[in-house]
Amino acid sequence: ALTMERFGASDLRVETKPDMTPATDADLNTERLLRARLAEHRIVGPVFGEEFGGSKEFSSRQWVIDPIDGTKNFVRGVPVWCTLIAL
């Protein structure tokens, strides 16, 4: 829901990461929200996210989050993007 609220927003904030790819306020806030939801529901295991990285904790299972896969499309208003969550 958060990403849809920000898709096409005229005040979307975009920063360039060190690898020269874009990150929006929607990327950052969505990853924060997903991490909070995992913690809120006491879902255990390390989490690695595209925007904030992860811990060096070793586990045979790890959550992986890409808050907006297709950020360039998201920024341009092209409706070809998604939120990825994997275990």
N, C-alpha and C positions, 0 to 999 in steps of 0.2 A: 504494500500500500504506500509506503514512504517513497519508493522510487517512482511510482505512478504520479504521486502528488508533485514531484519535482520535474518530471518529464515535460519538456517544452516550456519550463518556467523562464520568464524573462530575466529573473534575478539569479539564475543558476551560477554559482561560483565555480570556476575551473582553475586548477593549479597544474603546473607541469612538474611531474616527479623527476628524480635524478635520471631515470632511464628514458626520459623525454616522452613518456606517455601521460595522458591527462588523468586527473582525479578530480571529481566534483564533490561539492558538499553532500550530494546524495550518496556517493560512494562511501564517504567517511561516516555519515550518520546511519546509513543502512548497516554497515559492518558493526558499528557500535551497538545498534539495536539488536542485531542477530546474536552478538556475543552476550548481551544482557539477557536475552530470552533463554539461551542455553544455560546460563548461570541460574536464572530464575527458576527453571525447571529442574535444577540440580543434575543436568546432564553432564556426565563426567567425561574426561579425556581432554587432551591438549587440543587447542584450536589454532589453526594457521589461517590468517586472512591476507588477502592481497594488499590491503592498505596498511595494516598494522603488524604484519608478520606474526610470529608465534614464539612459543617457548622452546627451549632446547630439550624439554622433557621427552624422553623416549617412550613410545607406546606402540603397540601393534595396531592400534586404532587411533585415528586423528580426524578431527573435524576440519574441513577445508571450506573456506568462504571466499567467493568472489562476488562482492556486493552488486556490481554491474559488469557483466561480461559483455563487452561491446560499448565501452564508454565513449569512444569516438562517435559512434552512431547516436548514442544517447545525447551527447552534446549538440550534434547537428540536427536533432529532432527526427532522426530516422528510426522507425519503430522495429528495429532488429537488434535486440539486446535482451538479456535476462539476468536473473539473480541465481547464482549457483551455490548450492550447499551440498557437501558430500561428507560421508563418513567412511 
